[in-house]
Amino acid sequence: MSHHLDTPLARQNGQLYIDDLYVFSGEDSTVFVMDVNSTITGDDVQPGFHHEARYEFKVHVDDAEYESLTYRISFGEHDASGRQPLAVHVLTGDDAREDSVDGELVLEGRTGEPAEGAGLRVWAGRIHDSFYIDLSLLSRVNAAVHDGTAVALSGWRPEEARNSFAGTTVESIVLEVSHQHPVLTPGTRTGVWCTTKLATDAGGWRQINRAGNPMMWPIFWPDDTRFTYPANTRHPSQDFTADGKNLADRVAAVVAAGGAAGDSHGYGETVARELLPDVLPYVVGTPASFGFATRNGRGLADNAPELMLSMVAGTAVPSGLDPSTNESLRRPAFPYVDPA
């Protein structure tokens, strides 16, 4: 449940902070993308991935409460050329939830180079960020959610919107899993989230950050720049009990103030149940779309901010940007992203 602006802690180690999660159909495959370590936080971003961390994709199957498939990616220290060795382990069944289980090593490689084997492909390295939003629009929604007021759009001019992330880069992990996988076959309903974990002095692992639906943190907890909010360390299965009423009440206040819904409390409850648990739904083998008609995975072109801001406001919030904004930063074939 992170975002691009988690400063000042991100500046201390943005390698552990998730910017975005994408899940979409690839070349007879399912593609998982996790972005971390955005340069939007400043010029002092440390290059590469944390060599004492784990980066994990978690997959729930058929609306299960817990994940039954985990892909764990870990990195070594930089070599003389600036690249890092990487390893992919897979954990299945009950083991997918266990930090103490090593899992099966299925693939090894280096950053900046594709690696392939066991029905998988992986690429990791710094890319040009394809995320797009005008942060001045986000600030209007932030103010409404914070104060319980209507979103002030009277002075917003979508035609003058500018992408605040133009020219920024992130570290990206792209994992592609063949449709020949015994679980991730076309038609399978999944829920996906990702997490970063750091080794502790006691020999265990601490969950630092996690992400499912886009824009959760910058909308609902933009002031928690030190990431002390407990959602970072908990499992998605606890989300609605812990935060359902909070999210429902916040959304209800915004739509009530704007007169956007006849039953503001009912609308807020509906939105909270749509967003929590914070897991991204995706049906394997289908076109990904995080949009108004459906939320099914998330493609690199999807205008997720516009949907999320509109959902919270209870009315259309035009972003002024569209998928053409960063069309040059997406690729039709593996690794799908644009290396920097």
C-alpha positions in Angstrom: 0.0 0.0 0.0 2.7 2.5 -1.0 3.0 5.3 -3.4 5.6 7.4 -5.2 5.8 10.2 -2.5 6.6 8.3 0.6 9.3 10.8 1.8 11.4 11.3 3.8 11.6 7.6 4.6 11.8 6.7 0.9 14.8 8.9 0.5 16.5 6.9 3.2 15.8 3.7 1.3 13.4 3.9 -1.5 14.6 0.4 -2.6 12.0 -1.0 -0.2 9.0 1.2 -1.1 6.6 0.0 -3.8 5.4 2.5 -6.3 3.1 0.4 -8.5 1.8 -3.1 -9.2 0.7 -4.2 -12.6 -0.9 -7.6 -13.7 -1.8 -8.3 -17.3 -1.8 -10.8 -20.1 1.5 -11.2 -22.0 2.7 -13.6 -24.7 0.6 -16.7 -23.7 1.4 -15.7 -20.2 0.6 -13.7 -17.1 2.9 -10.7 -16.4 3.5 -9.3 -12.9 5.3 -6.0 -12.6 6.5 -4.4 -9.3 8.0 -0.9 -9.4 10.1 0.5 -6.5 12.5 3.3 -5.8 11.1 6.2 -7.8 13.3 9.3 -8.6 10.2 11.4 -7.9 11.5 11.4 -4.3 14.6 13.3 -5.3 18.0 12.9 -6.8 19.5 11.0 -3.9 17.8 7.7 -4.8 20.1 4.7 -4.2 20.5 2.7 -7.3 19.4 -0.9 -7.7 17.5 -3.2 -5.3 18.2 -3.8 -1.6 20.5 -6.8 -1.3 19.1 -7.8 2.1 15.4 -7.7 1.1 12.9 -9.9 -0.5 10.5 -8.7 -3.2 7.4 -11.0 -3.4 4.4 -11.4 -5.7 1.5 -13.0 -3.8 -1.3 -14.8 -5.6 -4.7 -15.8 -4.1 -6.8 -18.2 -6.2 -10.6 -18.3 -6.5 -11.2 -15.6 -3.9 -9.2 -17.5 -1.2 -8.5 -15.5 1.9 -4.8 -16.3 1.8 -2.2 -16.7 -1.0 -1.3 -20.1 -2.3 1.5 -19.0 -4.7 4.4 -16.7 -4.0 7.2 -15.7 -6.3 10.1 -14.4 -4.2 12.8 -12.4 -5.9 16.1 -11.6 -4.1 19.2 -9.7 -5.2 22.9 -9.8 -4.3 25.3 -6.8 -4.1 26.4 -4.8 -7.1 29.3 -6.2 -9.0 32.0 -4.2 -10.8 29.7 -3.5 -13.7 27.0 -2.2 -11.5 24.7 -5.2 -12.0 23.2 -7.4 -9.3 22.7 -11.2 -9.3 19.0 -12.2 -8.8 17.2 -15.3 -7.8 13.6 -16.3 -8.1 12.1 -18.8 -5.7 8.6 -20.2 -5.8 6.5 -21.2 -2.8 3.2 -23.0 -3.1 0.3 -24.1 -0.9 0.6 -23.2 2.8 4.3 -22.5 2.3 3.4 -19.4 0.2 2.6 -17.6 3.5 5.7 -18.6 5.4 8.8 -16.4 5.7 10.7 -19.3 7.2 10.4 -21.5 4.1 13.0 -21.1 1.4 10.9 -22.4 -1.5 12.2 -23.8 -4.7 14.9 -22.0 -6.7 13.5 -21.8 -10.2 15.5 -19.1 -12.0 18.7 -17.1 -11.6 20.0 -14.1 -13.6 21.4 -10.5 -13.4 19.8 -7.1 -13.4 19.5 -5.5 -16.8 19.4 -8.9 -18.6 16.5 -11.2 -19.3 16.5 -14.7 -17.8 14.3 -17.6 -18.8 13.6 -21.1 -17.5 11.0 -23.3 -15.9 8.1 -21.6 -17.7 9.2 -18.2 -16.4 10.9 -15.1 -17.7 12.3 -12.3 -15.5 13.8 -8.9 -16.1 14.8 -6.4 -13.4 16.4 -3.0 -13.7 15.8 0.7 -13.9 13.1 1.9 -16.3 11.4 5.1 -17.5 8.2 5.3 -15.3 5.0 4.9 -17.3 2.8 6.1 -14.4 1.1 9.4 -15.1 -0.9 12.0 -13.1 -0.9 15.7 -12.5 -0.2 16.0 -8.7 -2.1 19.2 -8.4 -5.3 17.2 -9.1 -4.4 14.7 -6.4 -3.9 17.5 -3.9 -7.6 18.6 -4.5 -8.8 15.1 -3.7 -6.4 14.8 -0.7 -7.9 18.0 0.7 -11.5 16.7 0.3 -10.7 13.3 1.9 -8.9 15.0 4.8 -11.6 17.6 5.5 -14.7 15.7 4.5 -15.6 18.2 1.9 -16.5 18.1 -1.8 -13.7 17.8 -4.3 -13.0 21.4 -5.5 -12.8 21.1 -9.3 -14.1 24.6 -10.2 -10.5 25.8 -10.9 -9.3 22.5 -12.4 -8.5 22.7 -16.1 -8.0 19.2 -17.5 -6.8 20.6 -20.8 -3.8 22.1 -19.0 -2.9 18.9 -17.1 0.8 18.1 -17.0 2.3 14.7 -16.1 4.2 15.2 -12.9 6.2 12.0 -13.5 7.6 12.9 -16.9 11.3 12.1 -16.9 11.2 10.0 -13.8 12.6 6.5 -13.4 11.9 3.5 -11.1 13.5 0.1 -10.5 11.2 -2.5 -12.0 10.8 -6.3 -11.6 9.0 -8.0 -14.5 8.0 -11.6 -14.0 6.3 -13.5 -16.7 4.6 -16.9 -16.0 3.5 -19.2 -18.8 -0.1 -20.2 -19.2 1.2 -23.7 -19.0 1.6 -23.2 -15.2 -0.5 -25.7 -13.3 -2.4 -22.9 -11.4 -2.2 -19.8 -13.6 -4.2 -21.2 -16.5 -6.6 -19.1 -18.6 -9.9 -18.6 -16.8 -8.4 -18.8 -13.2 -9.6 -16.1 -10.9 -6.8 -14.6 -8.9 -6.1 -11.8 -6.5 -2.6 -10.3 -6.5 -0.6 -8.2 -4.2 3.1 -7.6 -3.7 5.4 -6.9 -0.7 8.9 -6.0 0.3 10.5 -7.6 3.3 13.7 -7.0 5.1 15.9 -9.3 7.2 15.8 -8.6 10.9 18.6 -8.9 13.4 16.7 -11.7 15.1 16.9 -13.8 12.0 13.4 -13.3 10.7 11.7 -11.1 8.2 9.8 -7.8 8.6 7.2 -6.8 6.0 8.1 -3.2 5.1 5.6 -2.3 2.5 2.8 -3.8 0.3 0.6 -2.9 -2.6 -2.5 -4.1 -4.4 -4.9 -1.5 -5.8 -3.2 1.7 -7.1 -3.4 5.1 -5.4 -4.6 3.8 -2.0 -1.9 5.5 0.1 -1.8 8.9 -1.6 -5.6 9.2 -1.4 -6.3 8.0 2.1 -3.0 8.4 4.1 -1.0 11.0 2.3 0.5 12.5 5.5 1.9 9.2 6.7 5.3 9.9 5.2 7.1 7.7 7.7 4.9 4.8 7.0 4.0 3.9 10.5 0.5 3.0 9.5 -0.2 -0.6 10.4 -1.5 -1.5 6.9 2.1 -1.8 5.8 2.8 -4.8 8.0 -0.5 -6.6 8.1 -1.9 -9.2 5.7 -4.7 -8.2 3.3 -7.1 -10.6 5.1 -7.2 -8.1 8.0 -7.9 -5.0 5.9 -11.6 -4.6 6.0 -11.9 -5.3 9.7 -9.1 -2.8 10.4 -9.9 -0.1 7.9 -13.3 -0.7 6.3 -15.2 1.8 8.5 -12.4 4.4 8.1 -12.5 4.2 4.3 -16.3 4.1 4.2 -16.7 7.1 6.4 -14.1 9.1 4.5 -15.7 8.5 1.1 -19.2 9.0 2.5 -18.2 12.4 3.8 -16.8 13.5 0.5 -19.8 12.3 -1.6 -22.3 13.7 0.9 -20.6 17.1 0.8 -20.7 17.1 -3.0 -24.2 15.7 -3.2 -22.9 12.9 -5.4 -24.9 10.1 -3.9 -28.4 9.8 -2.3 -27.1 7.3 0.2 -23.7 8.5 1.0 -23.0 5.9 3.8 -24.1 3.1 1.5 -21.9 4.4 -1.3 -18.9 4.7 1.1 -19.5 1.1 2.3 -19.6 -0.1 -1.3 -16.3 1.6 -2.2 -14.6 0.2 1.0 -15.7 -3.3 0.0 -14.5 -2.8 -3.5 -11.0 -1.7 -2.4 -10.5 -3.9 0.7 -8.9 -6.3 1.0 -6.3 -4.4 -0.9 -5.7 -7.1 -3.5 -5.8 -6.6 -7.3 -8.3 -9.0 -9.0 -7.4 -10.6 -12.3 -8.7 -13.4 -14.4 -5.8 -15.2 -16.1 -5.7 -14.9 -19.9 -8.1 -12.0 -20.2 -7.4 -8.4 -21.2 -6.3 -6.4 -18.2 -8.3 -3.2 -17.5 -8.3 -1.0 -14.4 -11.1 1.2 -15.6 -14.7 2.3 -15.1 -16.3 -0.7 -16.8 -14.2 -3.3 -15.0 -11.3 -3.8 -12.6 -9.4 -6.7 -13.9 -5.7 -6.5 -13.3 -3.9 -3.4 -14.4 -2.1 -2.7 -17.6 0.8 -0.3 -18.1 -1.4 2.1 -20.0 -4.4 2.2 -17.7 -5.5 5.5 -16.3 -5.8 4.2 -12.7 -5.6 7.6 -11.0 -8.6 8.9 -12.9 -10.7 5.9 -11.8 -9.6 6.0 -8.2 -10.1 9.7 -7.8 -13.6 9.5 -9.4 -14.5 6.5 -7.2 -13.7 8.5 -4.1 -15.4 11.6 -5.3 -18.5 9.8 -6.4 -18.4 11.7 -9.6 -16.2 12.0 -12.7 -12.9 13.6 -12.0 -11.2 14.1 -15.4 -7.4 13.8 -15.1 -6.7 15.5 -18.4 -4.3 12.7 -19.3 -4.8 9.5 -21.1 -2.8 6.4 -22.2 -1.1 8.3 -25.0 0.7 10.4 -22.4 3.4 7.7 -22.0 2.9 5.5 -25.0 6.6 5.6 -25.9 7.4 4.1 -22.5 5.6 0.8 -23.1 6.7 -2.2 -25.2 4.4 -4.8 -26.9 6.8 -7.7 -26.0 8.9 -8.8 -23.0 9.9 -7.1 -20.8 7.1 -4.7 -21.7 8.7 -1.8 -19.9 11.2 0.8 -21.2 14.7 0.3 -19.7 16.4 3.5 -18.7 
